[in-house]
Amino acid sequence: MDDKVRYGIIGIGRWAREVHIPTLNRIDQAEITALSSRNDENLMAGLKVAKGHPKTFKNYHDLLDCPDVDAVIIATPNHTHGEIALRALKKGKHVFCEKPLAITLEECDEIIETTAKTGKVLQVGLELRYARQLCRSQRNPDLARLQPCTSLYRKKSIRLFRRELRSPLSDVVQHDEKSGEISHNPMTFSPYTLRPTPYALRTTRHAEARKYDRIA
């Protein structure tokens, strides 16, 4: 009996090609059966990386109709996450969605409600919550001496996942009004570093917004 989970990946940009596809390739219980991108170049690049012979789709709606897909990975621009996640759940697919889940609370609430109704699995890619740096900070008794800590400020952003850092607060900051990128990694860390736990978080637009490569 084949117990593999069959994955369709929506959005074949750099993150999908360098992270999601290689990761699934290493998992015996996973199989990539479909790829979707509006960009032909990205689709072809994804096919070169993925094992097997996944089907390709220019329109993600067609991927969601594919019976050979049990679960989807959503790696598209942030402002599209909510709509795609909802459609995938309603089509009976499990969903792994890159952060953020959506760019409004209303969208998030609807996705959570739909997940409960459908009984499908929904996971958001907040992988840095499990980073070694953050895990150490949770166990660090020195944090107690910082309390009450009520605000955080970072002058420079460094790629946390590419090098070993002393501070769990150094990360990639991406600010873009349309995409909804609002420095979500510090928001991931803040419950462990701010005391008392904040009831609101705010960010300001960075002067040099990160430019996206073609990811859809």
C-alpha positions in Angstrom: 0.0 0.0 0.0 1.4 3.4 -1.0 1.2 5.7 2.0 2.9 8.7 0.3 1.4 12.2 0.6 1.1 13.7 -2.9 2.0 17.3 -3.0 1.2 20.1 -5.4 3.3 23.3 -5.2 1.7 26.6 -6.1 4.3 29.3 -6.9 7.6 28.0 -8.2 9.9 30.9 -7.3 13.3 30.7 -5.6 12.0 29.7 -2.2 10.0 26.8 -3.7 12.9 25.6 -5.9 15.6 26.0 -3.2 13.7 24.9 -0.1 10.4 23.2 -0.6 11.1 21.0 -3.6 14.6 19.8 -2.3 13.0 19.1 1.1 10.2 17.0 -0.3 12.7 15.2 -2.5 14.4 13.9 0.7 11.2 12.6 2.3 10.4 9.0 1.5 6.7 9.5 2.4 6.3 12.6 0.1 5.8 12.8 -3.6 5.6 15.9 -5.8 2.9 15.3 -8.3 2.0 18.8 -9.5 3.6 22.3 -10.0 1.8 25.5 -10.7 3.2 28.8 -11.9 2.2 31.6 -14.3 5.8 31.9 -15.2 7.0 29.3 -17.8 10.7 29.8 -16.8 10.0 29.1 -13.2 7.9 26.0 -14.1 10.7 24.6 -16.2 13.2 25.3 -13.4 11.0 23.5 -10.9 10.7 20.5 -13.1 14.5 20.2 -13.2 14.7 20.2 -9.4 11.7 17.9 -8.6 12.0 14.2 -8.6 9.6 12.2 -10.7 7.4 13.6 -13.4 5.0 16.1 -11.8 2.2 17.6 -13.9 2.4 21.3 -14.6 -0.3 24.0 -14.6 -0.3 27.6 -15.5 -3.5 28.2 -13.4 -3.5 27.0 -9.8 -7.2 26.3 -10.0 -6.4 23.4 -12.4 -3.9 22.1 -9.9 -6.6 22.1 -7.1 -8.8 20.0 -9.4 -6.1 17.4 -9.8 -7.1 14.2 -8.1 -3.4 13.2 -7.7 -2.8 16.0 -5.2 -3.5 15.4 -1.5 -1.8 18.5 -0.1 -0.6 21.9 -1.4 2.3 24.1 -0.6 1.5 27.8 -1.2 4.7 29.8 -2.0 3.2 32.7 -3.9 3.2 36.5 -3.2 1.8 37.2 0.3 -1.4 39.0 -0.8 -2.5 35.8 -2.6 -2.1 33.4 0.3 -5.5 33.8 1.8 -7.5 33.2 -1.4 -5.5 30.2 -2.4 -5.5 28.6 1.0 -9.3 29.0 1.2 -9.8 27.5 -2.3 -7.5 24.6 -1.5 -9.2 23.7 1.7 -12.6 23.8 0.0 -11.3 21.5 -2.7 -10.3 19.0 0.0 -6.6 19.6 0.1 -4.3 19.8 3.1 -2.4 23.1 3.2 1.1 24.2 4.1 1.1 28.0 3.6 4.2 30.2 3.7 3.9 33.0 6.2 1.8 35.1 6.5 -1.3 33.0 6.3 -3.2 36.1 5.0 -2.9 39.9 5.2 -6.1 40.6 7.2 -7.4 39.1 10.4 -10.8 38.5 8.6 -9.1 36.3 6.0 -7.2 34.4 8.7 -10.4 33.8 10.7 -12.2 32.5 7.6 -9.3 30.1 6.8 -9.3 28.8 10.4 -13.0 28.3 10.3 -12.9 26.5 7.0 -10.1 24.3 8.2 -12.2 23.2 11.1 -15.2 22.5 8.9 -13.3 20.5 6.3 -11.2 18.6 8.8 -8.0 19.2 6.8 -4.6 20.0 8.1 -3.4 23.6 7.9 0.2 24.6 8.7 1.8 28.0 8.4 5.5 28.2 7.7 6.7 29.8 10.9 9.9 27.7 10.9 11.9 30.2 12.8 9.9 29.4 15.9 11.9 26.2 16.0 15.3 27.9 15.2 18.1 27.0 17.6 18.6 30.6 18.5 15.0 31.1 19.6 14.9 27.8 21.5 17.9 28.9 23.4 16.4 32.3 24.2 13.3 30.6 25.7 15.6 28.7 28.1 17.9 31.6 28.8 17.7 32.7 32.5 19.3 36.0 31.5 16.1 37.1 29.8 14.5 37.5 33.3 16.9 40.3 34.0 15.6 42.2 31.0 12.1 42.4 32.3 10.0 44.3 31.9 11.0 44.6 28.2 8.3 46.5 26.4 9.8 47.3 22.9 12.3 46.1 20.4 14.4 47.9 17.8 16.7 46.5 15.2 19.1 48.6 13.1 20.1 46.0 10.6 18.6 42.8 9.3 20.6 39.6 8.8 19.5 36.3 7.3 19.0 34.2 10.4 18.7 31.0 8.5 22.1 31.5 6.7 24.4 32.0 9.6 24.8 31.4 13.4 23.8 34.5 15.3 23.9 35.4 18.9 20.6 37.3 18.9 17.3 35.6 17.9 16.0 39.0 16.8 18.2 39.3 13.7 16.3 38.2 10.7 15.2 39.1 7.2 12.9 42.1 7.3 10.7 42.6 4.3 8.4 45.6 4.1 5.9 45.8 1.2 2.4 47.3 1.5 0.9 45.1 -1.2 2.5 41.9 -0.2 1.7 42.4 3.4 5.3 41.8 4.5 5.5 43.5 7.9 8.5 42.1 9.6 6.7 38.9 10.7 9.8 37.2 12.1 10.2 39.6 15.0 6.5 39.0 15.6 7.3 35.3 15.9 9.9 36.0 18.5 8.2 38.8 20.5 6.0 36.6 22.8 9.3 35.1 24.1 11.2 38.4 24.5 8.7 41.0 25.4 7.3 41.0 29.0 4.4 41.4 29.6 3.2 39.8 26.3 2.3 42.6 23.9 -1.3 43.1 22.8 -0.3 45.0 19.7 2.7 45.1 17.4 3.6 47.8 14.9 6.1 48.2 12.2 7.2 51.1 10.0 8.0 50.9 6.3 11.6 50.3 5.6 13.4 52.8 3.4 14.8 50.1 1.1 12.1 47.5 0.6 13.3 44.1 -0.5 12.6 43.5 -4.1 11.0 40.2 -4.9 12.3 37.9 -7.6 9.7 36.3 -9.8 8.0 33.9 -7.5 4.6 33.4 -9.1 
